Amino acid sequence: MSTDGVGPRSGDTPPHLPAPQITFALVQPSEPENIGAAARSLGAFGFEHLVVIAPTRRLRSRERSLAVRGGRRVLHDAHTVSLEESDALLAEHAEIWGTSARQGRRRRNGGASPAVADYLRRRPGKLLILFGTERDGLSLDWLDRCHRQVQLPTPGGPLNLAHAVTVMAYELRFQLGEPRSWTDARIPSPDGNRETRAPRKEPLASPLERRELLRRAEALLLRIGYPTRALRGHPPQAYLEPLRSGALSVGQARWLMGLLTHLECQLRDPGGAV
């Protein structure tokens, strides 16, 4: 598969941008497992809106078996619409993309990366991304209803539906940056009767806590005579730069503080138990 602009990058991670509403729509999928796997990918990358258009069949147990973790919340909130209702769905969105390996006829074409970059530069409004059937992809009739065709060329054979969703979700997430909503997501339980909170990201240590860690670490370095004579050209502060500028969580800062306390006790009482 050619990953036009999709894949690991070098350089800085992009900053967080306020995310527009982006909806992923599966057009007439036939495999429930693909619906669940697509929901899992969307949940993993922090997207919330999934629509299933005229599915051939829905087997909820199979969908849930693939939509683990954050994907179950996405699956729980997903909407199912008929072909007759699809016109209204399309009318709700300012821009519509169709993903395909086909060569387009009367629409803008291009890879995922430039398409996402152009959209985020213009910010025209709500975006709907269409994905076709497992067997044939999006028909030309569907593609002609799109403002842009995003090509996902696969010279090695057709790309699985859920994998195509993953490619697009990754590209959008990379260029959008980290979603703040990840810290406060709620995931429905399998029986749908109650919700559990997704693991919350631990808050970062305050500048005051980092300064205290630096002060104590520098004092310990002086007491043990580090750096050694061979390293005298490098100031001790160079070894402490991660404490000065690193994004330590509260838990990590507490662990380091406990380690420093233990080392200080050992220096005061070298014969003490470790």
C-alpha positions in Angstrom: 0.0 0.0 0.0 1.2 3.5 -0.8 1.0 5.6 2.2 1.0 9.1 0.6 1.9 11.2 3.6 0.8 8.6 6.0 3.3 7.0 8.4 5.9 7.9 11.0 7.2 11.4 10.8 10.4 13.0 12.0 10.5 16.3 13.8 8.2 17.9 16.3 4.8 16.6 17.3 2.2 19.0 16.0 0.5 21.2 18.6 -3.1 20.5 19.7 -5.7 22.2 17.5 -9.4 22.6 18.4 -10.9 19.7 16.6 -13.8 20.3 14.2 -16.6 17.8 14.2 -15.4 14.9 12.0 -17.8 12.1 11.2 -16.7 8.7 9.7 -19.4 7.0 7.7 -19.3 3.3 6.6 -21.5 2.9 3.5 -23.3 -0.5 3.3 -20.7 -2.5 5.3 -21.4 -6.3 5.2 -19.1 -7.5 8.1 -20.1 -6.6 11.7 -16.5 -7.2 12.7 -15.4 -4.3 10.5 -17.9 -2.0 12.2 -16.5 -2.9 15.6 -12.8 -2.6 14.4 -13.5 0.8 12.8 -15.0 2.0 16.1 -12.0 0.7 18.0 -9.6 2.7 15.7 -11.7 5.9 16.1 -11.8 5.5 19.8 -8.0 4.9 19.9 -7.4 8.2 18.0 -9.8 10.2 20.0 -12.7 10.5 17.5 -16.3 10.1 18.6 -18.7 10.2 15.5 -19.4 7.1 13.6 -22.4 6.6 11.2 -23.3 3.2 9.6 -25.3 3.7 6.3 -27.6 0.8 5.3 -25.5 -2.0 6.7 -26.1 -5.5 5.3 -26.3 -6.9 8.8 -25.7 -5.9 12.4 -24.5 -8.4 14.9 -23.9 -6.5 18.0 -22.0 -9.2 19.9 -19.4 -9.4 17.0 -19.1 -5.7 16.8 -18.5 -5.3 20.5 -15.9 -8.1 20.4 -13.8 -5.9 18.1 -14.6 -2.5 19.6 -12.6 -2.9 22.8 -11.6 -0.1 25.1 -12.6 3.4 23.8 -14.1 1.8 20.7 -17.1 0.6 22.7 -18.1 4.2 23.5 -17.9 5.1 19.8 -19.9 2.0 18.9 -22.5 2.7 21.6 -23.0 6.3 20.3 -22.9 5.3 16.5 -25.9 6.1 14.4 -27.4 3.8 11.8 -29.2 5.5 8.8 -30.9 4.1 5.7 -30.1 5.0 2.1 -33.1 7.2 2.0 -31.8 9.2 5.0 -28.3 9.6 3.6 -29.2 12.7 1.7 -30.0 14.5 4.9 -26.8 13.2 6.5 -24.7 14.6 3.6 -26.6 17.9 3.8 -25.6 18.4 7.4 -21.9 18.6 6.5 -20.0 21.4 5.0 -17.5 19.1 3.3 -17.7 15.5 2.2 -14.8 13.2 1.3 -14.9 9.8 -0.3 -12.0 7.4 0.3 -11.1 5.2 -2.7 -8.3 3.7 -4.7 -10.2 4.7 -7.9 -9.1 7.5 -10.2 -11.6 10.3 -9.8 -13.6 11.9 -12.7 -15.0 15.3 -11.7 -13.6 15.9 -8.2 -10.4 16.9 -6.5 -8.1 14.0 -5.9 -5.1 13.5 -3.7 -3.6 11.6 -0.8 -4.7 11.7 2.8 -2.0 13.9 4.1 -2.4 16.9 1.7 -6.2 16.6 2.0 -6.1 16.9 5.8 -3.6 19.7 5.7 -5.8 21.7 3.3 -8.9 21.1 5.3 -7.3 22.2 8.6 -6.0 25.3 6.9 -9.4 26.3 5.5 -11.6 25.0 8.4 -14.8 25.1 6.3 -17.0 23.3 9.0 -18.2 19.8 9.7 -16.5 17.1 7.7 -18.0 13.7 6.7 -15.6 11.0 5.4 -17.2 8.1 3.5 -15.9 4.5 3.3 -17.3 2.0 0.8 -18.2 -1.6 1.0 -15.7 -4.3 1.8 -15.9 -5.8 -1.7 -16.2 -2.9 -4.1 -15.4 0.3 -2.1 -17.4 3.4 -2.9 -19.3 3.4 -6.1 -18.9 6.2 -8.6 -22.4 7.5 -7.7 -21.2 8.0 -4.1 -17.9 9.5 -5.1 -19.7 12.0 -7.3 -21.5 13.3 -4.2 -18.2 14.1 -2.5 -16.3 17.4 -2.6 -13.0 15.5 -2.5 -11.8 12.0 -3.2 -9.0 10.9 -0.9 -7.0 8.2 -2.6 -5.7 5.3 -0.6 -3.9 3.3 -3.3 -3.2 -0.3 -2.6 -1.0 -1.9 -5.3 -0.8 -5.1 -3.2 -4.6 -5.6 -3.1 -7.7 -4.1 -1.6 -7.4 -2.5 1.8 -9.6 -3.8 4.6 -12.4 -1.4 5.5 -11.4 -1.0 9.1 -7.8 -0.5 8.1 -8.8 2.4 5.7 -10.6 4.0 8.7 -7.4 3.6 10.7 -5.3 5.3 8.0 -7.6 8.3 7.9 -8.0 8.5 11.7 -4.2 8.4 12.1 -3.6 11.2 9.6 -6.2 13.4 11.1 -5.0 12.9 14.6 -1.4 13.5 13.7 -2.2 16.8 12.1 -4.7 17.8 14.8 -2.6 17.0 17.7 -3.6 15.3 21.0 -7.3 15.4 21.9 -8.0 16.9 25.3 -11.2 14.8 25.5 -9.0 11.6 26.0 -8.6 12.6 29.6 -12.3 12.5 30.4 -13.9 9.9 28.1 -16.6 7.6 29.4 -16.9 4.1 28.1 -20.2 2.2 28.2 -20.0 -1.3 29.8 -20.8 -4.2 27.5 -24.4 -4.5 28.9 -25.0 -0.8 28.2 -26.4 -0.1 31.6 -23.6 1.8 33.2 -20.5 3.8 32.3 -16.9 3.6 33.4 -14.4 6.4 33.1 -11.5 5.9 30.8 -8.1 6.0 32.4 -7.5 9.7 33.2 -4.1 11.2 32.3 -2.2 12.0 35.4 -1.7 15.7 36.0 1.8 17.1 35.5 4.1 18.0 38.4 4.1 21.7 39.2 7.1 24.0 38.6 7.6 24.2 42.4 7.8 20.4 42.7 10.3 20.2 39.8 12.5 23.0 41.4 12.5 21.0 44.7 13.6 17.9 42.8 16.4 19.9 41.1 17.6 21.4 44.4 17.8 18.0 46.2 19.3 16.2 43.2 22.0 18.9 42.8 22.8 18.7 46.5 23.2 14.9 46.2 25.5 15.2 43.2 27.8 17.5 45.2 27.9 15.2 48.2 29.0 12.2 46.1 31.5 14.2 44.0 29.7 13.9 40.7 30.6 14.6 37.9 34.0 13.1 38.2 37.2 14.8 37.1 37.0 13.3 33.6 33.6 14.9 33.2 34.4 18.3 34.8 33.9 20.0 31.5 30.2 19.3 31.7 28.3 21.1 34.5 26.1 19.0 36.8 23.1 20.9 35.6 23.4 19.3 32.1 22.5 15.9 33.7 19.5 17.4 35.4 18.0 19.0 32.3 15.1 16.4 32.2 14.1 17.5 35.7 14.2 21.1 34.7 12.2 20.9 31.4 10.7 17.5 31.3 6.9 16.9 31.6 7.0 14.8 34.8 3.6 13.6 36.1 2.7 14.0 39.7 3.3 10.3 40.3 6.7 10.3 38.7 7.7 13.4 40.7 6.6 11.7 43.9 8.6 8.5 43.0 11.7 10.5 42.3 11.2 12.5 45.6 11.0 9.2 47.5 14.2 7.9 45.8 16.1 11.1 46.7 14.9 10.8 50.3 16.1 7.2 50.4 19.5 8.1 49.0 19.8 11.0 51.4 19.1 8.6 54.3 21.7 6.2 53.0 24.4 8.9 52.8 23.6 9.9 56.4 23.7 6.3 57.5 25.8 4.2 55.1 25.2 1.0 57.2 21.4 1.3 57.0 19.3 -1.3 55.3 18.5 -0.7 51.7 
